[in-house]
């Protein structure tokens, strides 16, 4: 019995719907898996921070001030424990400042926390980057005119960076770091999908321009970066503050837009080249190209001692693509 035309149309419609829904379902599955991995990484990072906080009080390399110190006290790569009196200020880079006595001036720490014990006194401001301000149950001995500036977050990273600056160029592989890498891939993949869907013609022309005249785009981006840097510095130096702030804000917005647009174009161009080079035609699609390019640059940016140069190159190329966005492919080389 020959199938009816209406039945064939229904089957084709269901098949088309299935092929349309499958990529979206796959993207949601990838997103759920990424967030689960990120949650596990954050839990492991919190446990590491608690372990570090438990060992901070027993730091064998801590600088202990037991008498009267007339000048400032600095702890580079270690904590500072104040049991006596400091006439001026105390600062720790990569450690905590534990005040059990008196500090007449300011107390600051980068990559650590400030701990004020019962009966101690801090006469100046408290500045914390990365940690938190801990004190006893009663109100701390502080000057009412003093202020507290605190930015809590990335304490363990800042502590490790201050104690071992080489970790800035050679990141430590851990579950927490892997979770952030996966989240970065997911973020840039979503941004690439959204921007490609919103401006397909503009992104397509930019990809073609990057493939045909990559050297020219890089030169334009480098010249633009130099002009922006020295131009903003000159404006801030010689023009009124209001004009300097406006120019600086405009340059910052241009840099953000250029970074987003350029990274999407670079991800698309890289993904297309990788798929064309190593895979067959059936696996080539715009979505797979964006995902492949995003994952490739995420892995490159994770390489030790290489990622600062790669970041600078991506920034220059992105700025060049943004500055030449109005040019069409007709200005390409012969």
C-alpha positions, 0 to 999 in steps of 0.5 A: 500500500502506497503511503499517503502524501499527507503522512509523508509531510507529517513525517518530514515535519517531525524529522525537521522538528527533531533535528531542530530541537536536538542541538538546543537539547544538547546545548542545555545538557552541556550547560547543566554539566558545566554548572555541575562541574563549576559547583563542585569546583566552588565547593572544593575552593571553599574547603581550600580557603577554610584550610588556609584560614585554619593554618594562617594563625600558625604561620611559622613565617609570620612577622611578629611585632612584640615591642614598639615600632616607630615606622611602618611594618610590611609583611611581603609573602607572610602574615603580620602579628601585632602584639605590641605597638606600631606607631604608623601602619601595618600591611601584609602582601599575601598574608593576614594582619592579626592585631592583638596590640595597637596600630596607630595608623592604617592596616591593609592587606592584599590576599589576606584578612584583617583579624582584630582581637579583643582589647586591641586598637586600630587608629586608622583605616582598614583596607582589605583586598581579597579577604575579610575583616574579623573581630570579636563579639564586642565593638572593635577599638577603632577611631570613629572617623576611620573607614573600612574598605573591603573587597572580598573574593579570590583570597587564596589566588591573591595569596598564592600570587603574592607569595609566588609571582610565577603562578601568575604566568603558570596557573595551578591546575585544580578542580576550581581552575578547571571549573572556571575554564569550562565556564569561560568556554560556556560564556564565550560560546553563548556570546558567540551564538547570540552575536552571530544570530543578531549580526550574521552578515557583519560577522561573516564579513569580519571572518572573511576579512580576518582570513584574507587580510589578517596582517593588515587587521593586526597592524591596524589594531596595534596602531589603534591600541597605541593611539588609544593608550597614549591618547587617553594618558595625554587627555587625562594629563592636559585636559580638564577632569570632566573631558578626561573622564569622558574620553576614558569612559568612551575608550573603555566602552570601545575596548569592551565592544571590540573585545566581544566582537573580535573574540566572536569573529576569531572563534568563528574563523578558528572553528571553521578552519579546524573543522575544514582541516580535520573533519568531514563536511557532515560535521561542519556547521556554524554552531560546531564551528563556534564551539570548536573555536571557543574551546581551542582558545580556552585551551590556548589561554590556559597554557603556562607562560604563553597566555599573556602573549595570546591575550595581548594578540587577541586584544590587538586583533579584536581592536583591528576587527572593530576598527575595520568593521565598516570595510567590506571584503572588497578592500582585500588583497589581490 
